[in-house]
């Protein structure tokens, strides 16, 4: 089953390897915890205003901040249930 994953960590490292989550949150005027959750790919929903601010900050499109992957763990569980 496909899942949406954050690519914020990759985008940040490509932009500036020394950029911290805290500095990014301050620069875009957004809650540190939300930026941290997106960085660590722990976010359940992606707020549109956060995506917009990140796109403008990094000069990227939303598709460069998130991607769709196969959830390998879910696939293994489904196979075991068959």
Secondary structure, DSSP 8 states (H G I E B T S, - for coil): -EEEEE-HHHHHHHH-TT--HHHHHHHHT--HHHHHHHHTT--SS--HHHHHHHHHHHT--GGGTEEEEE-HHHHHHHHHH-
